[in-house]
């Protein structure tokens, strides 16, 4: 089972891999993610949300 966090801030503060992944994303993706920080409660949810946003770049 994946560790759940209260929000994006808690996730990137406590999970170094999540923080590195977050900061590796393009600015526009981070901006979209930042608009809904309470929807991100695990590294996996961060990756899923980012991948959905990036899918439009293909």
N, CA, C and O atoms as a MOPAC input file, in Angstrom:
PM7 MOZYME 1SCF
protein

 N      0.84800 1    -1.18500 1     0.00000 1
 C      0.00000 1     0.00000 1     0.00000 1
 C      0.89100 1     1.24500 1     0.00000 1
 O      1.92500 1     1.28800 1     0.66800 1
 N      0.47000 1     2.24700 1    -0.75800 1
 C      1.23300 1     3.47800 1    -0.88200 1
 C      0.95600 1     4.40200 1     0.29000 1
 O     -0.15000 1     4.42200 1     0.83000 1
 N      1.97400 1     5.17100 1     0.68100 1
 C      1.79900 1     6.13600 1     1.75300 1
 C      0.95500 1     7.29600 1     1.23900 1
 O      1.20000 1     7.82800 1     0.15700 1
 N     -0.04500 1     7.68100 1     2.03500 1
 C     -0.93500 1     8.78800 1     1.67500 1
 C     -0.55200 1    10.02100 1     2.48300 1
 O     -0.16900 1     9.92700 1     3.64900 1
 N     -0.66300 1    11.16800 1     1.84300 1
 C     -0.36500 1    12.45400 1     2.45600 1
 C     -1.61600 1    13.32400 1     2.40900 1
 O     -2.54900 1    13.04000 1     1.65800 1
 N     -1.63100 1    14.37800 1     3.20800 1
 C     -2.79000 1    15.27400 1     3.23100 1
 C     -2.92900 1    16.07400 1     1.94500 1
 O     -4.04200 1    16.35500 1     1.50000 1
 N     -1.80300 1    16.43700 1     1.35200 1
 C     -1.84400 1    17.25300 1     0.14200 1
 C     -0.48200 1    17.23500 1    -0.54400 1
 O      0.45100 1    16.57500 1    -0.08600 1
 N     -0.38700 1    17.96600 1    -1.64100 1
 C      0.84400 1    18.01900 1    -2.41100 1
 C      2.01000 1    18.55200 1    -1.58800 1
 O      3.12000 1    18.02600 1    -1.67000 1
 N      1.76700 1    19.58700 1    -0.80100 1
 C      2.83200 1    20.17400 1     0.01000 1
 C      3.45900 1    19.16700 1     0.95600 1
 O      4.68200 1    19.08800 1     1.06800 1
 N      2.62000 1    18.39700 1     1.63600 1
 C      3.12200 1    17.37700 1     2.55600 1
 C      3.88100 1    16.29400 1     1.80000 1
 O      4.90300 1    15.79700 1     2.27300 1
 N      3.37800 1    15.93300 1     0.62800 1
 C      4.02800 1    14.89900 1    -0.18000 1
 C      5.43400 1    15.32200 1    -0.57800 1
 O      6.38800 1    14.58100 1    -0.34400 1
 N      5.57800 1    16.50100 1    -1.17400 1
 C      6.90700 1    16.88300 1    -1.65700 1
 C      7.84000 1    17.29100 1    -0.52300 1
 O      9.05800 1    17.28900 1    -0.69900 1
 N      7.30200 1    17.63200 1     0.61000 1
 C      8.12700 1    17.94100 1     1.77300 1
 C      8.71900 1    16.65800 1     2.38300 1
 O      9.85700 1    16.65000 1     2.85200 1
 N      7.92800 1    15.58000 1     2.36900 1
 C      8.32700 1    14.34700 1     3.05800 1
 C      8.89100 1    13.25800 1     2.15200 1
 O      9.50900 1    12.31500 1     2.64500 1
 N      8.69400 1    13.36500 1     0.84300 1
 C      9.13400 1    12.31700 1    -0.08300 1
 C     10.08600 1    12.94400 1    -1.10100 1
 O      9.66000 1    13.65700 1    -2.00900 1
 N     11.36900 1    12.66900 1    -0.93800 1
 C     12.38200 1    13.27900 1    -1.80000 1
 C     12.19000 1    12.91700 1    -3.27000 1
 O     12.39300 1    13.76000 1    -4.14400 1
 N     11.80200 1    11.67300 1    -3.55400 1
 C     11.56600 1    11.26800 1    -4.94300 1
 C     10.42000 1    12.06700 1    -5.55900 1
 O     10.50100 1    12.49400 1    -6.71100 1
 N      9.36500 1    12.26500 1    -4.79100 1
 C      8.22700 1    13.04200 1    -5.27700 1
 C      8.63700 1    14.48900 1    -5.53200 1
 O      8.22000 1    15.09100 1    -6.52100 1
 N      9.44500 1    15.03800 1    -4.64800 1
 C      9.90600 1    16.41000 1    -4.81000 1
 C     10.74000 1    16.54300 1    -6.09200 1
 O     10.53200 1    17.46900 1    -6.87600 1
 N     11.66700 1    15.63000 1    -6.29600 1
 C     12.49500 1    15.67500 1    -7.50200 1
 C     11.64800 1    15.52400 1    -8.75800 1
 O     11.87900 1    16.21600 1    -9.75000 1
 N     10.67500 1    14.63200 1    -8.72300 1
 C      9.78800 1    14.43400 1    -9.86800 1
 C      8.98400 1    15.70500 1   -10.14100 1
 O      8.89100 1    16.15400 1   -11.28300 1
 N      8.40700 1    16.27600 1    -9.09300 1
 C      7.61100 1    17.50000 1    -9.22100 1
 C      8.42000 1    18.61600 1    -9.88300 1
 O      7.94600 1    19.25600 1   -10.82200 1
 N      9.62400 1    18.84400 1    -9.39900 1
 C     10.45000 1    19.93100 1    -9.93800 1
 C     11.00800 1    19.62300 1   -11.32200 1
 O     11.49400 1    20.52800 1   -12.00000 1
 N     10.95100 1    18.37100 1   -11.75300 1
 C     11.40600 1    18.02500 1   -13.10300 1
 C     10.32300 1    18.27200 1   -14.14700 1
 O     10.59800 1    18.23800 1   -15.34700 1
 N      9.10500 1    18.51800 1   -13.70200 1
 C      7.98800 1    18.72000 1   -14.62400 1
 C      8.04300 1    20.11300 1   -15.25100 1
 O      8.57100 1    21.04900 1   -14.65200 1
 N      7.49600 1    20.24200 1   -16.45800 1
 C      7.43200 1    21.57200 1   -17.07800 1
 C      6.60900 1    22.53100 1   -16.22200 1
 O      5.73000 1    22.11100 1   -15.46900 1
 N      6.90300 1    23.81600 1   -16.34500 1
 C      6.21700 1    24.83100 1   -15.54600 1
 C      4.70000 1    24.75500 1   -15.66500 1
 O      3.98800 1    24.85300 1   -14.66500 1
 N      4.20400 1    24.57900 1   -16.89300 1
 C      2.74900 1    24.58800 1   -17.06300 1
 C      2.08500 1    23.39600 1   -16.36400 1
 O      0.94700 1    23.50500 1   -15.90800 1
 N      2.78500 1    22.26600 1   -16.27700 1
 C      2.23800 1    21.09300 1   -15.58700 1
 C      2.21600 1    21.35600 1   -14.08000 1
 O      1.22200 1    21.07200 1   -13.41300 1
 N      3.31200 1    21.89800 1   -13.54800 1
 C      3.33700 1    22.24200 1   -12.12100 1
 C      2.24700 1    23.25900 1   -11.79700 1
 O      1.61200 1    23.17200 1   -10.74600 1
 N      2.03000 1    24.20800 1   -12.67700 1
 C      0.99300 1    25.21500 1   -12.45400 1
 C     -0.38400 1    24.57000 1   -12.35500 1
 O     -1.17900 1    24.92700 1   -11.48500 1
 N     -0.66600 1    23.62900 1   -13.23600 1
 C     -1.95000 1    22.92400 1   -13.19600 1
 C     -2.08000 1    22.09400 1   -11.92000 1
 O     -3.13800 1    22.08100 1   -11.29100 1
 N     -1.02300 1    21.41300 1   -11.54400 1
 C     -1.03100 1    20.59500 1   -10.33100 1
 C     -1.22600 1    21.48200 1    -9.10400 1
 O     -1.95800 1    21.12300 1    -8.18100 1
 N     -0.57300 1    22.63700 1    -9.09700 1
 C     -0.67300 1    23.55700 1    -7.95800 1
 C     -2.08900 1    24.08400 1    -7.74800 1
 O     -2.42600 1    24.52200 1    -6.64800 1
 N     -2.91200 1    24.04800 1    -8.77500 1
 C     -4.29200 1    24.52100 1    -8.64800 1
 C     -5.16900 1    23.54000 1    -7.88200 1
 O     -6.24500 1    23.90800 1    -7.41200 1
 N     -4.72200 1    22.30400 1    -7.75300 1
 C     -5.50800 1    21.27300 1    -7.05200 1
 C     -4.62900 1    20.46200 1    -6.10300 1
 O     -4.54800 1    19.24000 1    -6.22700 1
 N     -3.97600 1    21.12900 1    -5.16100 1
 C     -3.01700 1    20.41900 1    -4.30700 1
 C     -3.64300 1    19.35700 1    -3.41300 1
 O     -2.96700 1    18.40700 1    -3.02000 1
 N     -4.92300 1    19.50300 1    -3.08700 1
 C     -5.55200 1    18.52500 1    -2.18900 1
 C     -5.96500 1    17.25200 1    -2.91300 1
 O     -6.36100 1    16.27800 1    -2.27200 1
 N     -5.87800 1    17.24700 1    -4.24600 1
 C     -6.16300 1    16.02800 1    -5.01300 1
 C     -4.93600 1    15.12000 1    -5.10600 1
 O     -5.04500 1    13.96800 1    -5.52700 1
 N     -3.78200 1    15.63300 1    -4.71800 1
 C     -2.53600 1    14.87100 1    -4.79700 1
 C     -2.17900 1    14.39800 1    -3.39500 1
 O     -1.81700 1    15.20200 1    -2.53600 1
 N     -2.28000 1    13.08700 1    -3.16500 1
 C     -2.02000 1    12.57000 1    -1.82000 1
 C     -1.02300 1    11.41700 1    -1.78900 1
 O     -0.82800 1    10.78200 1    -0.75200 1
 N     -0.38700 1    11.15000 1    -2.94300 1
 C      0.65000 1    10.11200 1    -3.00200 1
 C      1.53600 1    10.37600 1    -4.21800 1
 O      1.15300 1    11.10400 1    -5.13400 1
 N      2.71300 1     9.77900 1    -4.21300 1
 C      3.60600 1     9.91400 1    -5.36300 1
 C      2.90800 1     9.38700 1    -6.61600 1
 O      3.03600 1     9.96300 1    -7.69600 1
 N      2.18000 1     8.30400 1    -6.46500 1
 C      1.49500 1     7.70000 1    -7.59900 1
 C      0.42300 1     8.63300 1    -8.15100 1
 O      0.26700 1     8.73200 1    -9.36800 1
 N     -0.32100 1     9.32100 1    -7.28100 1
 C     -1.34300 1    10.24600 1    -7.78200 1
 C     -0.69400 1    11.44200 1    -8.46200 1
 O     -1.24400 1    11.97800 1    -9.42500 1
 N      0.46900 1    11.86800 1    -7.97500 1
 C      1.21900 1    12.94700 1    -8.62000 1
 C      1.63400 1    12.51500 1   -10.02700 1
 O      1.45600 1    13.26600 1   -10.98600 1
 N      2.17800 1    11.32800 1   -10.14800 1
 C      2.61500 1    10.82000 1   -11.45900 1
 C      1.42800 1    10.67200 1   -12.40900 1
 O      1.51400 1    11.05800 1   -13.57500 1
 N      0.33200 1    10.12100 1   -11.91800 1
 C     -0.84600 1     9.92900 1   -12.77300 1
 C     -1.36900 1    11.25800 1   -13.30300 1
 O     -1.67200 1    11.39100 1   -14.48900 1
 N     -1.47200 1    12.24000 1   -12.40800 1
 C     -1.99200 1    13.54600 1   -12.80100 1
 C     -1.04900 1    14.20500 1   -13.81200 1
 O     -1.50200 1    14.74200 1   -14.82300 1
 N      0.24300 1    14.16500 1   -13.54600 1
 C      1.22900 1    14.75800 1   -14.46300 1
 C      1.19600 1    14.06300 1   -15.81700 1
 O      1.23500 1    14.72900 1   -16.85200 1
 N      1.12500 1    12.74700 1   -15.82500 1
 C      1.08400 1    12.01400 1   -17.09700 1
 C     -0.15400 1    12.36400 1   -17.90700 1
 O     -0.08800 1    12.46900 1   -19.13200 1
 N     -1.27600 1    12.54500 1   -17.23400 1
 C     -2.49000 1    12.95300 1   -17.94000 1
 C     -2.30700 1    14.32800 1   -18.57700 1
 O     -2.72600 1    14.54500 1   -19.71400 1
 N     -1.69600 1    15.24200 1   -17.86300 1
 C     -1.45500 1    16.58200 1   -18.40100 1
 C     -0.45400 1    16.54600 1   -19.54800 1
 O     -0.59800 1    17.27700 1   -20.52800 1
 N      0.55500 1    15.70000 1   -19.42500 1
 C      1.59700 1    15.60900 1   -20.45100 1
 C      1.11500 1    14.88800 1   -21.70800 1
 O      1.67800 1    15.07700 1   -22.78600 1
 N      0.09200 1    14.07500 1   -21.57600 1
 C     -0.42700 1    13.31400 1   -22.71200 1
 C     -0.83600 1    14.23200 1   -23.86300 1
 O     -0.75800 1    13.83800 1   -25.02700 1
 N     -1.26100 1    15.42800 1   -23.55300 1
 C     -1.65100 1    16.38300 1   -24.58200 1
 C     -0.48200 1    16.91500 1   -25.37600 1
 O     -0.68000 1    17.56100 1   -26.40500 1
 N      0.75200 1    16.65400 1   -24.91600 1
 C      1.95900 1    17.13500 1   -25.60500 1
 C      2.36600 1    16.23700 1   -26.76500 1
 O      3.21400 1    16.62600 1   -27.56900 1
 N      1.78900 1    15.05800 1   -26.87200 1
 C      2.17900 1    14.10200 1   -27.92700 1
 C      1.79300 1    14.58000 1   -29.29400 1
 O      2.04900 1    13.89400 1   -30.28400 1

